[in-house]
Amino acid sequence: MKHLRGFGIILFVSAAGEILRRFIPLPVPGSIYGLALLFVLLCLKLVKLDEVKAPAGFLIEIMPVMFIPASVGLMDRAEELRAFILPLLVIVAVSTFIVLGVSGLSSQAVIRGKRDE
């Protein structure tokens, strides 16, 4: 029952994020609004971390399975993608290295900040 409540909270927050996306005229996905809303609810202690921790962990564990339909869709459109595969690979490689760099620098900054405390 505890997990069911956690899934309900996550579902409610996700739906609220999608509703916010409809009313706020910014190019931000509803999932980002939902994450921000859940963060605020956790900070205000309106939602307890213990309520959503296990269901969120489960959702993260099964996340790779959720990419299978998208991967199959890409394989289905392979002929159409061949025309611009090189630019696509360059964009993916460059953006991957940017994300790696920013993540590494952010992690180092957090670690340095904790040492200074």
N, CA, C and O atoms as a printed pandas DataFrame, in Angstrom:
     atom_number atom_name residue_name chain_id  residue_number  x_coord  y_coord  z_coord
0              1         N          MET        A               1    0.831   -1.199    0.000
1              2        CA          MET        A               1    0.000    0.000    0.000
2              3         C          MET        A               1    0.869    1.254    0.000
3              4         O          MET        A               1    0.522    2.264   -0.611
4              5         N          LYS        A               2    2.020    1.172    0.704
5              6        CA          LYS        A               2    2.923    2.315    0.778
6              7         C          LYS        A               2    3.444    2.695   -0.612
7              8         O          LYS        A               2    3.510    3.872   -0.967
8              9         N          HIS        A               3    3.812    1.665   -1.392
9             10        CA          HIS        A               3    4.320    1.934   -2.739
10            11         C          HIS        A               3    3.233    2.498   -3.639
11            12         O          HIS        A               3    3.501    3.354   -4.482
12            13         N          LEU        A               4    2.024    2.026   -3.465
13            14        CA          LEU        A               4    0.907    2.511   -4.267
14            15         C          LEU        A               4    0.686    4.003   -4.024
15            16         O          LEU        A               4    0.417    4.757   -4.959
16            17         N          ARG        A               5    0.799    4.422   -2.768
17            18        CA          ARG        A               5    0.666    5.848   -2.442
18            19         C          ARG        A               5    1.782    6.656   -3.106
19            20         O          ARG        A               5    1.535    7.742   -3.630
20            21         N          GLY        A               6    3.000    6.133   -3.086
21            22        CA          GLY        A               6    4.130    6.819   -3.714
22            23         C          GLY        A               6    3.948    6.960   -5.211
23            24         O          GLY        A               6    4.206    8.021   -5.780
24            25         N          PHE        A               7    3.494    5.868   -5.859
25            26        CA          PHE        A               7    3.221    5.948   -7.295
26            27         C          PHE        A               7    2.120    6.957   -7.575
27            28         O          PHE        A               7    2.187    7.684   -8.567
28            29         N          GLY        A               8    1.117    7.013   -6.723
29            30        CA          GLY        A               8    0.036    7.988   -6.886
30            31         C          GLY        A               8    0.544    9.416   -6.795
31            32         O          GLY        A               8    0.137   10.280   -7.572
32            33         N          ILE        A               9    1.432    9.660   -5.847
33            34        CA          ILE        A               9    2.008   11.005   -5.704
34            35         C          ILE        A               9    2.798   11.367   -6.951
35            36         O          ILE        A               9    2.655   12.467   -7.484
36            37         N          ILE        A              10    3.636   10.439   -7.419
37            38        CA          ILE        A              10    4.440   10.707   -8.621
38            39         C          ILE        A              10    3.536   10.936   -9.826
39            40         O          ILE        A              10    3.790   11.832  -10.631
40            41         N          LEU        A              11    2.492   10.139   -9.953
41            42        CA          LEU        A              11    1.553   10.302  -11.067
42            43         C          LEU        A              11    0.838   11.647  -10.983
43            44         O          LEU        A              11    0.689   12.338  -11.991
44            45         N          PHE        A              12    0.396   12.020   -9.784
45            46        CA          PHE        A              12   -0.285   13.304   -9.600
46            47         C          PHE        A              12    0.639   14.472   -9.948
47            48         O          PHE        A              12    0.228   15.412  -10.628
48            49         N          VAL        A              13    1.872   14.412   -9.485
49            50        CA          VAL        A              13    2.825   15.496   -9.744
50            51         C          VAL        A              13    3.149   15.567  -11.238
51            52         O          VAL        A              13    3.282   16.657  -11.794
52            53         N          SER        A              14    3.276   14.410  -11.886
53            54        CA          SER        A              14    3.535   14.389  -13.328
54            55         C          SER        A              14    2.359   14.994  -14.102
55            56         O          SER        A              14    2.556   15.771  -15.037
56            57         N          ALA        A              15    1.154   14.634  -13.710
57            58        CA          ALA        A              15   -0.032   15.195  -14.367
58            59         C          ALA        A              15   -0.124   16.698  -14.126
59            60         O          ALA        A              15   -0.475   17.454  -15.032
60            61         N          ALA        A              16    0.193   17.134  -12.901
61            62        CA          ALA        A              16    0.168   18.569  -12.606
62            63         C          ALA        A              16    1.200   19.307  -13.455
63            64         O          ALA        A              16    0.952   20.427  -13.902
64            65         N          GLY        A              17    2.354   18.683  -13.679
65            66        CA          GLY        A              17    3.375   19.284  -14.539
66            67         C          GLY        A              17    2.885   19.448  -15.965
67            68         O          GLY        A              17    3.145   20.468  -16.603
68            69         N          GLU        A              18    2.175   18.446  -16.468
69            70        CA          GLU        A              18    1.621   18.548  -17.820
70            71         C          GLU        A              18    0.543   19.633  -17.905
71            72         O          GLU        A              18    0.440   20.333  -18.912
72            73         N          ILE        A              19   -0.244   19.767  -16.862
73            74        CA          ILE        A              19   -1.262   20.827  -16.836
74            75         C          ILE        A              19   -0.592   22.193  -16.800
75            76         O          ILE        A              19   -1.013   23.112  -17.502
76            77         N          LEU        A              20    0.450   22.329  -15.983
77            78        CA          LEU        A              20    1.185   23.596  -15.936
78            79         C          LEU        A              20    1.770   23.953  -17.296
79            80         O          LEU        A              20    1.782   25.120  -17.686
80            81         N          ARG        A              21    2.256   22.942  -18.017
81            82        CA          ARG        A              21    2.836   23.185  -19.341
82            83         C          ARG        A              21    1.812   23.811  -20.284
83            84         O          ARG        A              21    2.158   24.639  -21.127
84            85         N          ARG        A              22    0.569   23.417  -20.140
85            86        CA          ARG        A              22   -0.484   23.967  -21.002
86            87         C          ARG        A              22   -0.767   25.443  -20.705
87            88         O          ARG        A              22   -1.144   26.201  -21.599
88            89         N          PHE        A              23   -0.583   25.843  -19.446
89            90        CA          PHE        A              23   -0.946   27.196  -19.046
90            91         C          PHE        A              23    0.233   28.166  -18.999
91            92         O          PHE        A              23    0.032   29.378  -19.080
92            93         N          ILE        A              24    1.438   27.663  -18.872
93            94        CA          ILE        A              24    2.615   28.538  -18.832
94            95         C          ILE        A              24    3.226   28.561  -20.225
95            96         O          ILE        A              24    3.650   27.523  -20.733
96            97         N          PRO        A              25    3.276   29.740  -20.851
97            98        CA          PRO        A              25    3.729   29.818  -22.247
98            99         C          PRO        A              25    5.259   29.828  -22.395
99           100         O          PRO        A              25    5.822   30.739  -23.002
100          101         N          LEU        A              26    5.913   28.829  -21.846
101          102        CA          LEU        A              26    7.354   28.686  -21.996
102          103         C          LEU        A              26    7.651   27.350  -22.680
103          104         O          LEU        A              26    6.888   26.397  -22.528
104          105         N          PRO        A              27    8.749   27.274  -23.428
105          106        CA          PRO        A              27    9.078   26.002  -24.096
106          107         C          PRO        A              27    9.750   25.013  -23.142
107          108         O          PRO        A              27   10.878   24.580  -23.377
108          109         N          VAL        A              28    9.045   24.664  -22.066
109          110        CA          VAL        A              28    9.568   23.751  -21.052
110          111         C          VAL        A              28    8.676   22.519  -21.027
111          112         O          VAL        A              28    7.453   22.652  -20.983
112          113         N          PRO        A              29    9.261   21.313  -21.055
113          114        CA          PRO        A              29    8.438   20.099  -21.008
114          115         C          PRO        A              29    7.695   19.974  -19.682
115          116         O          PRO        A              29    8.159   20.457  -18.649
116          117         N          GLY        A              30    6.552   19.329  -19.725
117          118        CA          GLY        A              30    5.748   19.124  -18.528
118          119         C          GLY        A              30    6.479   18.316  -17.473
119          120         O          GLY        A              30    6.252   18.509  -16.279
120          121         N          SER        A              31    7.351   17.416  -17.897
121          122        CA          SER        A              31    8.094   16.605  -16.929
122          123         C          SER        A              31    9.020   17.471  -16.074
123          124         O          SER        A              31    9.247   17.168  -14.902
124          125         N          ILE        A              32    9.548   18.533  -16.649
125          126        CA          ILE        A              32   10.417   19.444  -15.883
126          127         C          ILE        A              32    9.587   20.205  -14.858
127          128         O          ILE        A              32   10.012   20.381  -13.716
128          129         N          TYR        A              33    8.407   20.653  -15.265
129          130        CA          TYR        A              33    7.507   21.296  -14.302
130          131         C          TYR        A              33    7.155   20.321  -13.175
131          132         O          TYR        A              33    7.105   20.705  -12.006
132          133         N          GLY        A              34    6.914   19.066  -13.534
133          134        CA          GLY        A              34    6.588   18.057  -12.526
134          135         C          GLY        A              34    7.742   17.835  -11.558
135          136         O          GLY        A              34    7.529   17.733  -10.349
136          137         N          LEU        A              35    8.964   17.759  -12.083
137          138        CA          LEU        A              35   10.129   17.594  -11.214
138          139         C          LEU        A              35   10.284   18.783  -10.277
139          140         O          LEU        A              35   10.554   18.616   -9.088
140          141         N          ALA        A              36   10.111   19.984  -10.820
141          142        CA          ALA        A              36   10.227   21.186   -9.987
142          143         C          ALA        A              36    9.135   21.201   -8.914
143          144         O          ALA        A              36    9.383   21.567   -7.765
144          145         N          LEU        A              37    7.942   20.805   -9.301
145          146        CA          LEU        A              37    6.838   20.760   -8.345
146          147         C          LEU        A              37    7.107   19.735   -7.237
147          148         O          LEU        A              37    6.871   20.012   -6.061
148          149         N          LEU        A              38    7.597   18.564   -7.613
149          150        CA          LEU        A              38    7.930   17.555   -6.608
150          151         C          LEU        A              38    9.050   18.050   -5.692
151          152         O          LEU        A              38    9.020   17.802   -4.486
152          153         N          PHE        A              39   10.024   18.739   -6.252
153          154        CA          PHE        A              39   11.108   19.309   -5.448
154          155         C          PHE        A              39   10.565   20.296   -4.418
155          156         O          PHE        A              39   10.953   20.266   -3.250
156          157         N          VAL        A              40    9.667   21.167   -4.861
157          158        CA          VAL        A              40    9.064   22.144   -3.948
158          159         C          VAL        A              40    8.268   21.433   -2.862
159          160         O          VAL        A              40    8.360   21.791   -1.688
160          161         N          LEU        A              41    7.486   20.428   -3.250
161          162        CA          LEU        A              41    6.698   19.687   -2.267
162          163         C          LEU        A              41    7.590   18.977   -1.245
163          164         O          LEU        A              41    7.255   18.910   -0.062
164          165         N          LEU        A              42    8.720   18.451   -1.706
165          166        CA          LEU        A              42    9.658   17.809   -0.786
166          167         C          LEU        A              42   10.316   18.840    0.140
167          168         O          LEU        A              42   10.479   18.590    1.335
168          169         N          CYS        A              43   10.688   19.987   -0.409
169          170        CA          CYS        A              43   11.309   21.037    0.411
170          171         C          CYS        A              43   10.354   21.581    1.464
171          172         O          CYS        A              43   10.757   21.871    2.590
172          173         N          LEU        A              44    9.089   21.717    1.091
173          174        CA          LEU        A              44    8.084   22.211    2.029
174          175         C          LEU        A              44    7.588   21.115    2.971
175          176         O          LEU        A              44    6.760   21.358    3.849
176          177         N          LYS        A              45    8.110   19.904    2.772
177          178        CA          LYS        A              45    7.740   18.741    3.585
178          179         C          LYS        A              45    6.250   18.402    3.490
179          180         O          LYS        A              45    5.673   17.829    4.415
180          181         N          LEU        A              46    5.636   18.766    2.358
181          182        CA          LEU        A              46    4.264   18.354    2.096
182          183         C          LEU        A              46    4.237   16.904    1.615
183          184         O          LEU        A              46    3.239   16.201    1.777
184          185         N          VAL        A              47    5.342   16.473    1.023
185          186        CA          VAL        A              47    5.536   15.084    0.630
186          187         C          VAL        A              47    6.804   14.619    1.322
187          188         O          VAL        A              47    7.821   15.311    1.302
188          189         N          LYS        A              48    6.741   13.452    1.930
189          190        CA          LYS        A              48    7.915   12.907    2.624
190          191         C          LYS        A              48    8.739   12.095    1.635
191          192         O          LYS        A              48    8.194   11.390    0.786
192          193         N          LEU        A              49   10.048   12.202    1.756
193          194        CA          LEU        A              49   10.952   11.481    0.868
194          195         C          LEU        A              49   10.709    9.979    0.921
195          196         O          LEU        A              49   10.765    9.305   -0.108
196          197         N          ASP        A              50   10.443    9.456    2.097
197          198        CA          ASP        A              50   10.205    8.018    2.247
198          199         C          ASP        A              50    8.996    7.539    1.438
199          200         O          ASP        A              50    8.928    6.372    1.052
200          201         N          GLU        A              51    8.042    8.440    1.183
201          202        CA          GLU        A              51    6.842    8.059    0.433
202          203         C          GLU        A              51    7.143    7.818   -1.044
203          204         O          GLU        A              51    6.518    6.963   -1.672
204          205         N          VAL        A              52    8.085    8.557   -1.596
205          206        CA          VAL        A              52    8.338    8.466   -3.038
206          207         C          VAL        A              52    9.676    7.829   -3.393
207          208         O          VAL        A              52    9.944    7.578   -4.568
208          209         N          LYS        A              53   10.523    7.564   -2.397
209          210        CA          LYS        A              53   11.864    7.055   -2.674
210          211         C          LYS        A              53   11.838    5.677   -3.336
211          212         O          LYS        A              53   12.485    5.483   -4.365
212          213         N          ALA        A              54   11.112    4.727   -2.774
213          214        CA          ALA        A              54   11.072    3.369   -3.338
214          215         C          ALA        A              54   10.408    3.337   -4.721
215          216         O          ALA        A              54   10.961    2.727   -5.635
216          217         N          PRO        A              55    9.239    3.974   -4.907
217          218        CA          PRO        A              55    8.647    3.962   -6.252
218          219         C          PRO        A              55    9.524    4.682   -7.285
219          220         O          PRO        A              55    9.603    4.249   -8.435
220          221         N          ALA        A              56   10.179    5.770   -6.885
221          222        CA          ALA        A              56   11.060    6.475   -7.813
222          223         C          ALA        A              56   12.252    5.601   -8.179
223          224         O          ALA        A              56   12.678    5.580   -9.334
224          225         N          GLY        A              57   12.794    4.879   -7.198
225          226        CA          GLY        A              57   13.896    3.964   -7.471
226          227         C          GLY        A              57   13.497    2.876   -8.453
227          228         O          GLY        A              57   14.262    2.529   -9.353
228          229         N          PHE        A              58   12.298    2.342   -8.277
229          230        CA          PHE        A              58   11.790    1.328   -9.205
230          231         C          PHE        A              58   11.671    1.893  -10.613
231          232         O          PHE        A              58   12.069    1.240  -11.577
232          233         N          LEU        A              59   11.133    3.091  -10.739
233          234        CA          LEU        A              59   10.978    3.704  -12.061
234          235         C          LEU        A              59   12.329    3.948  -12.727
235          236         O          LEU        A              59   12.460    3.802  -13.942
236          237         N          ILE        A              60   13.328    4.317  -11.934
237          238        CA          ILE        A              60   14.670    4.515  -12.486
238          239         C          ILE        A              60   15.259    3.176  -12.940
239          240         O          ILE        A              60   15.935    3.109  -13.966
240          241         N          GLU        A              61   15.004    2.126  -12.183
241          242        CA          GLU        A              61   15.513    0.801  -12.553
242          243         C          GLU        A              61   14.942    0.303  -13.875
243          244         O          GLU        A              61   15.651   -0.331  -14.656
244          245         N          ILE        A              62   13.666    0.584  -14.132
245          246        CA          ILE        A              62   13.051    0.078  -15.369
246          247         C          ILE        A              62   13.150    1.075  -16.528
247          248         O          ILE        A              62   12.625    0.820  -17.612
248          249         N          MET        A              63   13.813    2.196  -16.304
249          250        CA          MET        A              63   13.911    3.216  -17.349
250          251         C          MET        A              63   14.495    2.686  -18.667
251          252         O          MET        A              63   13.985    3.042  -19.729
252          253         N          PRO        A              64   15.545    1.849  -18.641
253          254        CA          PRO        A              64   16.060    1.350  -19.931
254          255         C          PRO        A              64   15.010    0.621  -20.765
255          256         O          PRO        A              64   15.047    0.682  -21.994
256          257         N          VAL        A              65   14.093   -0.053  -20.124
257          258        CA          VAL        A              65   13.034   -0.758  -20.848
258          259         C          VAL        A              65   12.156    0.234  -21.610
259          260         O          VAL        A              65   11.625   -0.087  -22.673
260          261         N          MET        A              66   12.007    1.429  -21.065
261          262        CA          MET        A              66   11.154    2.440  -21.691
262          263         C          MET        A              66   11.747    2.975  -23.001
263          264         O          MET        A              66   11.030    3.564  -23.809
264          265         N          PHE        A              67   13.049    2.771  -23.210
265          266        CA          PHE        A              67   13.690    3.247  -24.431
266          267         C          PHE        A              67   13.583    2.249  -25.576
267          268         O          PHE        A              67   13.934    2.581  -26.709
268          269         N          ILE        A              68   13.108    1.041  -25.312
269          270        CA          ILE        A              68   13.011    0.029  -26.359
270          271         C          ILE        A              68   12.078    0.462  -27.493
271          272         O          ILE        A              68   12.461    0.326  -28.655
272          273         N          PRO        A              69   10.868    0.980  -27.215
273          274        CA          PRO        A              69   10.016    1.403  -28.339
274          275         C          PRO        A              69   10.650    2.500  -29.194
275          276         O          PRO        A              69   10.505    2.490  -30.416
276          277         N          ALA        A              70   11.348    3.440  -28.567
277          278        CA          ALA        A              70   12.003    4.496  -29.334
278          279         C          ALA        A              70   13.118    3.919  -30.202
279          280         O          ALA        A              70   13.297    4.339  -31.345
280          281         N          SER        A              71   13.859    2.967  -29.669
281          282        CA          SER        A              71   14.942    2.338  -30.430
282          283         C          SER        A              71   14.394    1.553  -31.612
283          284         O          SER        A              71   14.959    1.593  -32.705
284          285         N          VAL        A              72   13.310    0.849  -31.398
285          286        CA          VAL        A              72   12.682    0.102  -32.484
286          287         C          VAL        A              72   12.172    1.073  -33.545
287          288         O          VAL        A              72   12.271    0.803  -34.742
288          289         N          GLY        A              73   11.629    2.196  -33.102
289          290        CA          GLY        A              73   11.162    3.211  -34.051
290          291         C          GLY        A              73   12.301    3.761  -34.899
291          292         O          GLY        A              73   12.125    4.001  -36.094
292          293         N          LEU        A              74   13.465    3.961  -34.291
293          294        CA          LEU        A              74   14.628    4.421  -35.055
294          295         C          LEU        A              74   15.080    3.360  -36.054
295          296         O          LEU        A              74   15.447    3.687  -37.183
296          297         N          MET        A              75   15.056    2.107  -35.651
297          298        CA          MET        A              75   15.451    1.034  -36.558
298          299         C          MET        A              75   14.474    0.931  -37.721
299          300         O          MET        A              75   14.855    0.593  -38.841
300          301         N          ASP        A              76   13.216    1.225  -37.441
301          302        CA          ASP        A              76   12.196    1.177  -38.477
302          303         C          ASP        A              76   12.397    2.282  -39.511
303          304         O          ASP        A              76   12.019    2.125  -40.672
304          305         N          ARG        A              77   12.984    3.382  -39.096
305          306        CA          ARG        A              77   13.228    4.535  -39.970
306          307         C          ARG        A              77   14.691    4.638  -40.403
307          308         O          ARG        A              77   15.156    5.730  -40.730
308          309         N          ALA        A              78   15.409    3.545  -40.412
309          310        CA          ALA        A              78   16.844    3.555  -40.722
310          311         C          ALA        A              78   17.137    4.154  -42.095
311          312         O          ALA        A              78   18.100    4.905  -42.248
312          313         N          GLU        A              79   16.335    3.838  -43.071
313          314        CA          GLU        A              79   16.569    4.366  -44.431
314          315         C          GLU        A              79   16.472    5.888  -44.465
315          316         O          GLU        A              79   17.259    6.547  -45.144
316          317         N          GLU        A              80   15.520    6.438  -43.742
317          318        CA          GLU        A              80   15.364    7.887  -43.711
318          319         C          GLU        A              80   16.506    8.549  -42.947
319          320         O          GLU        A              80   16.891    9.673  -43.266
320          321         N          LEU        A              81   17.048    7.868  -41.947
321          322        CA          LEU        A              81   18.130    8.425  -41.140
322          323         C          LEU        A              81   19.486    8.371  -41.843
323          324         O          LEU        A              81   20.387    9.140  -41.509
324          325         N          ARG        A              82   19.638    7.467  -42.816
325          326        CA          ARG        A              82   20.928    7.339  -43.505
326          327         C          ARG        A              82   21.347    8.630  -44.182
327          328         O          ARG        A              82   22.543    8.901  -44.297
328          329         N          ALA        A              83   20.409    9.422  -44.627
329          330        CA          ALA        A              83   20.726   10.655  -45.349
330          331         C          ALA        A              83   21.498   11.644  -44.491
331          332         O          ALA        A              83   22.313   12.402  -45.016
332          333         N          PHE        A              84   21.264   11.656  -43.197
333          334        CA          PHE        A              84   21.976   12.607  -42.338
334          335         C          PHE        A              84   22.585   11.933  -41.111
335          336         O          PHE        A              84   22.565   12.489  -40.013
336          337         N          ILE        A              85   23.129   10.725  -41.309
337          338        CA          ILE        A              85   23.709    9.988  -40.196
338          339         C          ILE        A              85   24.990   10.644  -39.679
339          340         O          ILE        A              85   25.212   10.674  -38.468
340          341         N          LEU        A              86   25.831   11.166  -40.561
341          342        CA          LEU        A              86   27.086   11.782  -40.126
342          343         C          LEU        A              86   26.836   13.012  -39.257
343          344         O          LEU        A              86   27.395   13.094  -38.163
344          345         N          PRO        A              87   26.013   13.980  -39.698
345          346        CA          PRO        A              87   25.739   15.122  -38.809
346          347         C          PRO        A              87   25.095   14.688  -37.485
347          348         O          PRO        A              87   25.369   15.277  -36.439
348          349         N          LEU        A              88   24.257   13.681  -37.531
349          350        CA          LEU        A              88   23.610   13.190  -36.319
350          351         C          LEU        A              88   24.641   12.603  -35.354
351          352         O          LEU        A              88   24.582   12.868  -34.154
352          353         N          LEU        A              89   25.580   11.814  -35.862
353          354        CA          LEU        A              89   26.626   11.236  -35.013
354          355         C          LEU        A              89   27.527   12.307  -34.427
355          356         O          LEU        A              89   27.939   12.204  -33.272
356          357         N          VAL        A              90   27.841   13.340  -35.210
357          358        CA          VAL        A              90   28.670   14.438  -34.701
358          359         C          VAL        A              90   27.945   15.169  -33.577
359          360         O          VAL        A              90   28.542   15.469  -32.543
360          361         N          ILE        A              91   26.670   15.456  -33.776
361          362        CA          ILE        A              91   25.879   16.138  -32.742
362          363         C          ILE        A              91   25.808   15.302  -31.476
363          364         O          ILE        A              91   25.963   15.832  -30.376
364          365         N          VAL        A              92   25.577   14.006  -31.614
365          366        CA          VAL        A              92   25.494   13.120  -30.446
366          367         C          VAL        A              92   26.837   13.071  -29.725
367          368         O          VAL        A              92   26.878   13.136  -28.497
368          369         N          ALA        A              93   27.936   12.956  -30.470
369          370        CA          ALA        A              93   29.261   12.882  -29.841
370          371         C          ALA        A              93   29.599   14.184  -29.122
371          372         O          ALA        A              93   30.052   14.158  -27.977
372          373         N          VAL        A              94   29.386   15.310  -29.777
373          374        CA          VAL        A              94   29.711   16.608  -29.173
374          375         C          VAL        A              94   28.851   16.848  -27.933
375          376         O          VAL        A              94   29.365   17.259  -26.893
376          377         N          SER        A              95   27.552   16.595  -28.036
377          378        CA          SER        A              95   26.681   16.835  -26.882
378          379         C          SER        A              95   27.010   15.880  -25.733
379          380         O          SER        A              95   26.886   16.260  -24.568
380          381         N          THR        A              96   27.426   14.654  -26.037
381          382        CA          THR        A              96   27.828   13.717  -24.985
382          383         C          THR        A              96   29.038   14.239  -24.231
383          384         O          THR        A              96   29.068   14.197  -23.001
384          385         N          PHE        A              97   30.043   14.733  -24.959
385          386        CA          PHE        A              97   31.232   15.263  -24.295
386          387         C          PHE        A              97   30.926   16.532  -23.502
387          388         O          PHE        A              97   31.521   16.759  -22.449
388          389         N          ILE        A              98   30.017   17.350  -23.990
389          390        CA          ILE        A              98   29.620   18.547  -23.239
390          391         C          ILE        A              98   28.944   18.140  -21.935
391          392         O          ILE        A              98   29.246   18.693  -20.878
392          393         N          VAL        A              99   28.031   17.178  -22.006
393          394        CA          VAL        A              99   27.350   16.712  -20.793
394          395         C          VAL        A              99   28.353   16.092  -19.823
395          396         O          VAL        A              99   28.282   16.343  -18.619
396          397         N          LEU        A             100   29.282   15.292  -20.328
397          398        CA          LEU        A             100   30.307   14.700  -19.461
398          399         C          LEU        A             100   31.136   15.787  -18.780
399          400         O          LEU        A             100   31.399   15.711  -17.580
400          401         N          GLY        A             101   31.545   16.792  -19.543
401          402        CA          GLY        A             101   32.354   17.877  -18.980
402          403         C          GLY        A             101   31.607   18.674  -17.928
403          404         O          GLY        A             101   32.132   18.931  -16.845
404          405         N          VAL        A             102   30.389   19.061  -18.244
405          406        CA          VAL        A             102   29.594   19.847  -17.296
406          407         C          VAL        A             102   29.292   19.029  -16.043
407          408         O          VAL        A             102   29.345   19.556  -14.931
408          409         N          SER        A             103   28.977   17.743  -16.215
409          410        CA          SER        A             103   28.710   16.881  -15.059
410          411         C          SER        A             103   29.948   16.742  -14.185
411          412         O          SER        A             103   29.859   16.816  -12.959
412          413         N          GLY        A             104   31.093   16.543  -14.806
413          414        CA          GLY        A             104   32.336   16.413  -14.046
414          415         C          GLY        A             104   32.683   17.682  -13.295
415          416         O          GLY        A             104   33.049   17.632  -12.121
416          417         N          LEU        A             105   32.570   18.825  -13.967
417          418        CA          LEU        A             105   32.873   20.101  -13.311
418          419         C          LEU        A             105   31.886   20.388  -12.177
419          420         O          LEU        A             105   32.270   20.893  -11.122
420          421         N          SER        A             106   30.625   20.065  -12.403
421          422        CA          SER        A             106   29.620   20.270  -11.354
422          423         C          SER        A             106   29.905   19.385  -10.149
423          424         O          SER        A             106   29.812   19.829   -9.005
424          425         N          SER        A             107   30.249   18.142  -10.413
425          426        CA          SER        A             107   30.567   17.214   -9.317
426          427         C          SER        A             107   31.780   17.698   -8.530
427          428         O          SER        A             107   31.784   17.655   -7.300
428          429         N          GLN        A             108   32.804   18.155   -9.237
429          430        CA          GLN        A             108   33.996   18.662   -8.555
430          431         C          GLN        A             108   33.672   19.886   -7.708
431          432         O          GLN        A             108   34.194   20.027   -6.603
432          433         N          ALA        A             109   32.820   20.768   -8.211
433          434        CA          ALA        A             109   32.440   21.956   -7.452
434          435         C          ALA        A             109   31.689   21.575   -6.176
435          436         O          ALA        A             109   31.913   22.162   -5.118
436          437         N          VAL        A             110   30.800   20.591   -6.283
437          438        CA          VAL        A             110   30.050   20.146   -5.103
438          439         C          VAL        A             110   30.996   19.511   -4.089
439          440         O          VAL        A             110   30.893   19.773   -2.891
440          441         N          ILE        A             111   31.915   18.677   -4.567
441          442        CA          ILE        A             111   32.877   18.033   -3.666
442          443         C          ILE        A             111   33.757   19.074   -2.972
443          444         O          ILE        A             111   33.992   18.989   -1.767
444          445         N          ARG        A             112   34.239   20.051   -3.735
445          446        CA          ARG        A             112   35.057   21.117   -3.133
446          447         C          ARG        A             112   34.257   21.917   -2.116
447          448         O          ARG        A             112   34.781   22.312   -1.074
448          449         N          GLY        A             113   32.987   22.155   -2.423
449          450        CA          GLY        A             113   32.133   22.908   -1.490
450          451         C          GLY        A             113   31.921   22.156   -0.185
451          452         O          GLY        A             113   31.863   22.768    0.882
452          453         N          LYS        A             114   31.806   20.849   -0.258
453          454        CA          LYS        A             114   31.621   20.053    0.959
454          455         C          LYS        A             114   32.894   19.994    1.780
455          456         O          LYS        A             114   32.831   19.928    3.007
456          457         N          ARG        A             115   34.048   20.017    1.129
457          458        CA          ARG        A             115   35.320   20.009    1.861
458          459         C          ARG        A             115   35.518   21.309    2.632
459          460         O          ARG        A             115   36.089   21.309    3.723
460          461         N          ASP        A             116   35.046   22.414    2.064
461          462        CA          ASP        A             116   35.229   23.727    2.679
462          463         C          ASP        A             116   34.331   23.928    3.882
463          464         O          ASP        A             116   34.581   24.828    4.684
464          465         N          GLU        A             117   33.298   23.125    4.033
465          466        CA          GLU        A             117   32.349   23.319    5.139
466          467         C          GLU        A             117   32.923   22.950    6.461
467          468         O          GLU        A             117   32.243   23.060    7.482
